[in-house]
Amino acid sequence: MTFEVTILGSTAAVPLYNRHPTAQFVQYENTCLLFDCAEATQIQILKYKKKASKIDHIFISHLHGDHYFGLLGLLSSLSLQKRTDILHIYAHAGLAEILTVTFRHSHMNFTYPLEFHEIVPETEQVLFENDQILVRAFPLRHRIACHGFVVEEKQRQRKLIKEKMLVDFTIPEILALKNGENVLREDGTVLSVEYFTQHFEPRRYAFCTDTVYTESILPYISHANLLYHEATFLDDMTDYALMTGHSTARQAAEIAKKAQVKRLILGHFSIRYLNLEPFLSEARPIFPETYLASEGLSFEIKPSVW
């Protein structure tokens, strides 16, 4: 099943050096999610050949403009394109007020239902869930209320391979085989898990935008297949990072190492840096599987069998 993260924006507050503020397109099979929606997000969606019409859920981490200033334009464009499917927005309470005032003064009439879901500050919440995945919000530490998100794949049940079924199974035997256990019958016959499809380890993607270094997030992101963690500055600006509510590349790598994730993406780069290679040079000695959030780059999270 497809599980892919595409970087639409990678810079911090100001667009520069052909980099744009934060936005990511996450696809799990036919479910398409948008994490943050900064200025130029809909342009980036077109540029990298994604379909805005496929997005049914938009998650806004916090109410600094470089994480939501593109939302109004995207909502308007979807209406002009005659969208009819409901669109869900998950954000802190202030965004509903911002949208309501804008819609009222611009006399915007939408062709589709828009449903707002409030993220409660300083809490962990399951925001969205279907048969395949759930999206969990967890608090970060920034200058205002801010949340990270984890996309968690649900455990897929093993299915019986009818072509291999040479014997009749009892219900307890089927349940054991589905759980990956071989069954020994009283007559010495061994029923093997080969009668069932492979067991895949559930995959997880963690999105940690604006935050200082904090180990409070470790329980939420632990053992993620892929972690995005902001790295606004390099290590020589650690004190300034703390003062402004951000992290360094070294700190992001330390979090990835302690969380025992498989891969790390660095992003939200300050416009102080034209050359981003020093971010890798700082992070990789601590966490080798570190990559830059290069715009247009897609990170596939492949299933692993156990």
C-alpha positions as CSV (number, residue, x, y, z in Angstrom):
1,M,0.0,0.0,0.0
2,T,1.3,3.4,-1.0
3,F,2.6,5.6,1.9
4,E,4.5,8.6,0.7
5,V,5.4,12.1,2.0
6,T,6.1,14.9,-0.6
7,I,7.8,18.1,0.5
8,L,6.1,21.2,-0.8
9,G,7.8,23.8,1.4
10,S,11.0,23.7,3.3
11,T,12.0,27.2,4.5
12,A,11.1,29.1,7.7
13,A,9.1,32.3,7.8
14,V,10.3,34.1,4.6
15,P,10.4,32.5,1.1
16,L,13.8,32.9,-0.4
17,Y,16.4,31.0,-2.6
18,N,13.5,29.4,-4.4
19,R,12.4,27.8,-1.1
20,H,8.9,28.1,0.3
21,P,7.4,27.9,3.8
22,T,6.0,24.7,5.3
23,A,3.6,22.3,3.5
24,Q,3.7,18.6,3.0
25,F,1.4,16.3,0.9
26,V,1.0,12.9,2.6
27,Q,-0.7,10.0,0.7
28,Y,-1.7,6.7,2.1
29,E,-3.4,4.7,-0.6
30,N,-6.4,6.8,-1.6
31,T,-6.3,9.0,1.5
32,C,-4.5,12.4,0.9
33,L,-3.6,14.6,3.7
34,L,-2.0,18.1,3.8
35,F,0.2,19.1,6.7
36,D,0.4,22.9,7.0
37,C,-0.5,25.2,4.2
38,A,1.8,28.1,3.9
39,E,1.9,30.8,1.2
40,A,2.3,29.3,-2.4
41,T,1.1,25.8,-1.3
42,Q,-1.4,25.5,-4.1
43,I,1.3,26.6,-6.6
44,Q,3.6,23.9,-5.2
45,I,0.9,21.3,-5.5
46,L,0.5,22.1,-9.2
47,K,4.3,22.2,-9.7
48,Y,4.8,18.7,-8.3
49,K,1.8,17.2,-10.0
50,K,-0.3,16.5,-6.9
51,K,-4.1,16.9,-6.9
52,A,-5.6,19.4,-4.5
53,S,-9.0,17.9,-5.2
54,K,-7.9,14.6,-3.6
55,I,-7.1,16.3,-0.3
56,D,-9.9,15.7,2.3
57,H,-8.0,16.5,5.5
58,I,-5.8,19.5,6.2
59,F,-3.8,19.7,9.5
60,I,-2.4,23.1,10.6
61,S,0.3,22.8,13.3
62,H,0.0,26.4,14.7
63,L,-1.1,29.9,13.8
64,H,2.1,31.5,12.7
65,G,1.5,32.7,9.1
66,D,4.3,30.6,7.5
67,H,2.2,27.6,8.3
68,Y,-1.3,28.6,7.2
69,F,-1.2,31.8,5.0
70,G,-1.8,29.7,1.9
71,L,-5.0,28.1,3.2
72,L,-7.5,30.8,2.2
73,G,-6.3,30.7,-1.4
74,L,-6.5,27.0,-1.6
75,L,-10.0,26.9,-0.1
76,S,-11.1,29.5,-2.6
77,S,-9.6,27.7,-5.6
78,L,-11.3,24.4,-4.6
79,S,-14.6,26.2,-4.6
80,L,-13.9,27.8,-8.0
81,Q,-13.2,24.3,-9.3
82,K,-16.7,23.3,-8.1
83,R,-15.5,20.8,-5.4
84,T,-18.5,19.2,-3.7
85,D,-16.9,16.7,-1.2
86,I,-16.6,17.8,2.4
87,L,-13.2,19.2,3.5
88,H,-12.0,18.8,7.1
89,I,-9.6,21.3,8.7
90,Y,-7.9,20.5,12.0
91,A,-6.3,23.5,13.8
92,H,-6.3,25.5,17.0
93,A,-9.5,27.5,17.7
94,G,-8.2,30.9,16.4
95,L,-8.2,29.7,12.8
96,A,-11.9,29.2,12.7
97,E,-12.3,32.8,13.7
98,I,-9.8,34.0,11.0
99,L,-11.7,32.0,8.4
100,T,-15.1,33.1,9.5
101,V,-14.2,36.8,9.4
102,T,-12.6,36.5,6.0
103,F,-15.5,34.6,4.5
104,R,-18.0,37.1,5.9
105,H,-16.2,40.2,4.5
106,S,-15.4,38.7,1.1
107,H,-18.9,37.1,0.7
108,M,-17.4,33.8,-0.2
109,N,-19.9,31.1,-1.1
110,F,-18.5,27.6,-1.0
111,T,-19.5,24.8,-3.3
112,Y,-18.5,22.2,-0.7
113,P,-19.0,21.7,3.1
114,L,-16.2,22.8,5.3
115,E,-15.8,21.2,8.7
116,F,-13.5,22.6,11.4
117,H,-12.1,20.4,14.1
118,E,-10.4,22.1,17.1
119,I,-7.0,21.0,18.4
120,V,-6.9,21.6,22.1
121,P,-3.7,23.1,23.3
122,E,-1.3,21.0,25.4
123,T,-3.2,17.8,24.7
124,E,-2.8,14.6,22.8
125,Q,-5.7,13.8,20.4
126,V,-6.7,11.4,17.8
127,L,-7.9,13.8,15.1
128,F,-8.8,11.5,12.2
129,E,-9.3,7.7,11.8
130,N,-10.5,5.4,9.1
131,D,-10.1,1.7,8.4
132,Q,-6.4,2.0,7.4
133,I,-4.8,4.9,9.4
134,L,-5.2,7.3,12.2
135,V,-3.7,10.8,12.7
136,R,-2.7,11.7,16.2
137,A,-1.8,15.3,17.4
138,F,0.7,15.9,20.2
139,P,2.0,19.1,21.8
140,L,5.3,20.7,20.8
141,R,7.1,23.5,22.6
142,H,7.0,26.8,20.6
143,R,6.1,30.4,21.3
144,I,2.4,29.8,20.8
145,A,0.2,26.6,20.9
146,C,1.7,24.2,18.4
147,H,1.2,20.5,17.7
148,G,3.0,17.8,15.8
149,F,1.2,15.0,14.0
150,V,1.8,11.2,13.6
151,V,0.2,9.2,10.8
152,E,-0.1,5.6,12.1
153,E,-0.9,2.7,9.9
154,K,-3.3,0.1,11.5
155,Q,-2.3,-3.5,11.7
156,R,-3.5,-5.4,8.6
157,Q,-5.0,-8.7,9.3
158,R,-3.5,-11.8,7.6
159,K,-5.8,-13.3,5.0
160,L,-6.1,-17.0,4.3
161,I,-4.6,-18.0,0.9
162,K,-7.4,-20.3,-0.4
163,E,-5.1,-21.9,-3.0
164,K,-2.9,-23.3,-0.3
165,M,-5.7,-24.5,1.9
166,L,-5.4,-28.3,2.0
167,V,-7.1,-28.8,5.4
168,D,-10.0,-27.4,7.3
169,F,-9.1,-24.9,10.1
170,T,-10.8,-24.5,13.4
171,I,-11.5,-20.9,14.5
172,P,-8.8,-21.0,17.2
173,E,-6.3,-22.2,14.6
174,I,-7.2,-19.4,12.2
175,L,-6.8,-16.8,15.0
176,A,-3.4,-18.2,15.9
177,L,-2.2,-18.3,12.3
178,K,-3.4,-14.7,11.7
179,N,-1.3,-13.7,14.7
180,G,1.8,-15.3,13.0
181,E,1.9,-18.4,15.2
182,N,2.3,-22.0,13.9
183,V,-0.2,-24.5,15.2
184,L,0.7,-28.0,16.4
185,R,-2.2,-30.4,16.3
186,E,-2.6,-33.5,18.5
187,D,-1.7,-35.8,15.7
188,G,1.6,-34.1,15.2
189,T,0.5,-32.1,12.1
190,V,2.0,-28.6,12.0
191,L,-0.1,-25.9,10.5
192,S,2.2,-23.1,9.2
193,V,1.6,-19.4,8.7
194,E,2.4,-20.0,5.1
195,Y,-1.3,-20.6,4.7
196,F,-1.8,-16.9,5.3
197,T,-0.6,-13.7,3.7
198,Q,2.6,-12.0,5.2
199,H,2.4,-10.0,8.3
200,F,3.5,-6.4,7.8
201,E,4.8,-4.1,10.6
202,P,2.5,-1.0,10.9
203,R,4.3,2.1,9.5
204,R,4.4,5.5,11.1
205,Y,5.3,9.0,9.9
206,A,5.9,11.8,12.5
207,F,5.7,15.5,11.6
208,C,7.4,17.8,14.1
209,T,7.4,21.4,13.0
210,D,8.3,24.5,15.1
211,T,9.6,23.4,18.4
212,V,12.5,23.7,20.8
213,Y,14.5,20.6,21.6
214,T,12.3,18.7,23.9
215,E,12.3,15.0,24.9
216,S,8.6,15.2,25.8
217,I,7.8,14.2,22.2
218,L,9.7,10.9,22.4
219,P,6.7,8.8,23.4
220,Y,4.8,10.0,20.4
221,I,7.5,9.6,17.7
222,S,9.3,6.6,19.0
223,H,10.3,4.0,16.3
224,A,8.7,6.0,13.5
225,N,9.7,4.9,10.0
226,L,10.2,8.5,9.0
227,L,10.5,11.6,11.1
228,Y,10.4,15.2,9.9
229,H,11.9,17.5,12.5
230,E,12.4,21.2,12.2
231,A,16.1,22.4,12.1
232,T,15.8,26.1,11.6
233,F,19.4,26.8,12.7
234,L,22.9,25.3,13.0
235,D,24.5,24.5,16.3
236,D,26.3,27.8,16.7
237,M,22.9,29.5,17.1
238,T,21.6,27.1,19.8
239,D,20.8,29.9,22.2
240,Y,19.0,31.9,19.6
241,A,17.0,28.8,18.6
242,L,15.9,28.4,22.2
243,M,14.9,32.0,22.4
244,T,12.8,31.9,19.2
245,G,11.2,28.5,19.9
246,H,13.2,26.5,17.4
247,S,15.8,23.7,17.1
248,T,19.2,23.1,15.4
249,A,20.2,20.3,13.1
250,R,22.3,18.7,15.8
251,Q,19.3,18.7,18.2
252,A,17.0,17.2,15.6
253,A,19.5,14.4,15.0
254,E,19.7,13.8,18.8
255,I,15.9,13.5,19.0
256,A,15.9,11.0,16.1
257,K,18.6,8.9,17.7
258,K,16.8,8.8,21.1
259,A,13.5,8.0,19.4
260,Q,15.1,5.2,17.4
261,V,13.4,6.3,14.2
262,K,14.6,4.9,10.9
263,R,15.0,8.1,8.8
264,L,15.1,11.8,9.6
265,I,14.2,14.7,7.4
266,L,15.4,18.2,8.3
267,G,13.4,21.3,7.3
268,H,12.2,24.8,8.2
269,F,15.5,26.3,7.3
270,S,16.3,29.9,8.2
271,I,16.9,32.2,5.3
272,R,20.4,32.8,6.8
273,Y,21.5,29.7,5.0
274,L,21.8,29.6,1.2
275,N,23.9,26.4,1.4
276,L,22.1,23.6,3.3
277,E,24.9,21.0,3.2
278,P,26.2,22.1,6.7
279,F,22.9,20.8,8.1
280,L,23.8,17.3,6.9
281,S,27.4,17.7,8.1
282,E,26.1,18.6,11.6
283,A,23.4,15.9,11.8
284,R,24.8,12.8,10.1
285,P,27.6,12.1,12.6
286,I,24.9,11.7,15.2
287,F,22.2,10.2,13.0
288,P,23.5,8.9,9.7
289,E,20.0,8.4,8.0
290,T,19.4,12.2,7.8
291,Y,18.1,13.9,4.7
292,L,17.2,17.4,3.6
293,A,13.6,18.5,3.0
294,S,14.2,19.3,-0.6
295,E,11.1,20.7,-2.3
296,G,9.5,18.2,-4.7
297,L,11.2,15.3,-3.1
298,S,9.0,12.3,-2.1
299,F,9.9,9.9,0.7
300,E,8.3,6.5,0.3
301,I,7.7,4.5,3.5
302,K,7.9,0.9,2.4
303,P,6.3,-2.0,4.3
304,S,8.5,-4.4,6.2
305,V,7.6,-8.0,6.9
306,W,8.0,-9.7,10.3
